[in-house]
Amino acid sequence: MDRIPAAKQLCELDKTLINHLIEQLVSHDNTKGAASVIKEFKLSIDDFPDLKEKIEKQTMRYFLGRFLNKRPTNDDYLSLDRLEDLFHGFKPMLSYLVEDLVYRNKLNEAKGVCLRHGLIGLPYMREETAYELQNVVYDQKKDPIPYDVFGPLSEGKYISLPPHVKVEWISTLDDI
């Protein structure tokens, strides 16, 4: 029997009980249940920072798994540059990404993400992670090459314009 609906009914009248229910769900790794309680009672996720962090880390790990565990030829593959683009401007998620890359001993990639997004010295970065990356010398050549799903399907010579042909962009009638 699912106990969460019964617990929700008991908590409807008292906000402290709702908060306690959410904390218990989070402590027992039931983030999905905790998130549904928050949604049902129209609460703010910002009031539960532990839950928010767990959900963000689960989300990041899902996408990171698509980079680490899939081959570039797989439809579900997500390159590191796409991951960075997905989390661009969201420093906590990028910091979690760096933490997991360090944990998986992908130090060059982690250092590259830090440098490209200015994460070093920010409060989101854990001290252990920053210490681990402190002496890593970033080498861009070691970064994984972005996989272009729209690239040529075969190797060889392709049709190209002669060098004397100049192509210009026409965006308005005045450009003609």
C-alpha positions in Angstrom: 0.0 0.0 0.0 1.3 3.4 -0.9 1.6 5.5 2.3 2.3 8.9 0.8 -1.4 9.7 0.0 -2.4 8.8 3.6 0.4 11.0 4.9 -0.7 13.8 2.7 -4.2 13.6 4.1 -2.9 13.8 7.7 -0.8 16.8 6.8 -3.4 18.9 5.0 -4.3 20.9 8.1 -0.8 21.6 9.5 2.0 23.2 7.6 4.7 21.9 10.0 3.5 18.4 9.3 3.8 19.0 5.6 7.3 20.3 6.0 8.2 17.3 8.2 6.7 14.9 5.6 8.8 16.5 2.8 12.0 16.3 5.0 11.3 12.6 5.7 10.8 11.8 2.0 14.0 13.6 1.1 16.0 11.9 3.9 14.7 8.5 2.6 15.7 9.3 -1.0 12.2 9.7 -2.3 12.7 13.0 -4.1 9.9 12.2 -6.5 7.4 11.8 -3.7 8.7 15.0 -2.0 8.4 17.0 -5.2 4.9 15.8 -5.8 3.9 16.9 -2.2 5.4 20.3 -2.9 3.5 20.6 -6.1 0.2 19.4 -4.7 0.4 21.8 -1.8 1.6 24.6 -4.0 4.8 25.2 -2.0 8.0 26.7 -3.3 10.9 24.3 -4.0 13.3 27.1 -2.8 12.0 26.5 0.7 13.6 23.0 0.6 17.2 23.5 -0.5 18.3 19.9 0.2 15.5 18.6 -2.1 16.3 21.1 -4.8 20.0 20.2 -4.7 19.2 16.4 -5.0 16.8 17.0 -7.9 19.4 19.2 -9.7 22.1 16.6 -9.2 19.9 13.8 -10.4 19.0 15.8 -13.5 22.7 16.6 -14.2 23.7 12.9 -13.7 21.1 11.8 -16.2 22.5 14.0 -18.9 26.1 13.3 -17.8 25.4 9.6 -18.3 24.4 10.3 -21.9 27.9 11.7 -22.4 29.9 9.1 -20.5 28.0 5.9 -21.2 26.8 6.4 -24.8 28.8 6.2 -28.0 28.8 9.3 -30.3 26.9 7.2 -32.9 24.0 6.5 -30.4 20.9 8.7 -30.8 20.9 9.4 -27.0 24.5 10.6 -27.0 25.0 14.1 -25.6 28.5 15.6 -26.1 30.2 17.6 -23.3 29.8 20.9 -25.3 26.0 20.2 -25.5 25.9 19.5 -21.8 27.6 22.8 -21.1 25.2 24.6 -23.4 22.3 22.9 -21.7 23.4 24.2 -18.2 24.9 27.5 -19.5 24.3 30.4 -17.1 23.2 28.0 -14.3 26.4 27.9 -12.2 25.2 25.4 -9.6 24.5 22.8 -12.3 27.8 23.4 -13.9 29.5 23.0 -10.5 27.7 19.7 -10.0 28.9 18.7 -13.5 32.5 19.5 -12.6 32.2 17.6 -9.3 31.0 14.4 -11.0 33.7 14.7 -13.7 36.3 15.0 -11.0 34.8 12.0 -9.2 35.0 10.0 -12.5 38.6 11.1 -12.9 37.9 13.2 -16.0 40.1 16.0 -14.7 40.9 17.7 -18.0 37.3 18.0 -18.9 36.4 19.3 -15.5 39.1 21.9 -15.6 37.9 22.9 -19.1 34.3 23.4 -17.8 35.6 25.5 -14.9 37.7 27.7 -17.1 35.1 28.2 -19.8 32.4 29.2 -17.3 34.4 31.0 -14.6 33.5 28.5 -11.8 36.8 28.7 -9.9 36.4 30.6 -6.7 32.6 30.7 -6.8 30.7 29.5 -3.7 29.0 26.7 -5.6 32.3 24.9 -6.1 33.1 22.4 -3.2 36.6 22.9 -1.7 37.6 19.3 -2.3 36.8 19.7 -6.0 38.7 23.0 -6.3 41.7 21.5 -4.5 41.7 18.5 -6.9 41.7 20.8 -9.9 44.2 23.2 -8.5 47.3 21.6 -10.1 45.6 20.3 -13.3 47.0 21.9 -16.4 44.2 22.1 -18.9 44.9 20.8 -22.4 42.3 21.7 -24.9 43.6 19.0 -27.3 42.5 16.3 -24.8 38.9 17.5 -24.7 36.5 15.2 -26.5 35.8 16.4 -30.0 32.2 17.5 -30.4 30.3 15.0 -32.4 28.4 16.6 -35.3 25.3 14.6 -36.1 24.8 16.7 -39.2 28.3 16.0 -40.6 29.1 14.1 -43.8 28.0 10.5 -43.8 31.0 9.2 -45.7 34.7 10.0 -46.1 36.2 11.4 -49.3 36.0 14.4 -51.7 32.8 16.4 -51.8 31.4 18.9 -54.2 32.6 22.4 -53.5 32.5 25.8 -55.1 35.5 26.9 -57.1 37.8 29.3 -55.2 37.0 32.3 -57.5 33.2 32.1 -56.6 32.3 34.5 -53.8 29.2 33.8 -51.7 27.6 36.7 -49.8 24.7 36.7 -47.4 21.6 38.5 -48.5 19.3 39.3 -45.6 17.3 42.4 -46.9 16.2 43.8 -50.2 18.9 46.5 -49.8 21.6 43.8 -49.9 20.6 42.8 -53.5 
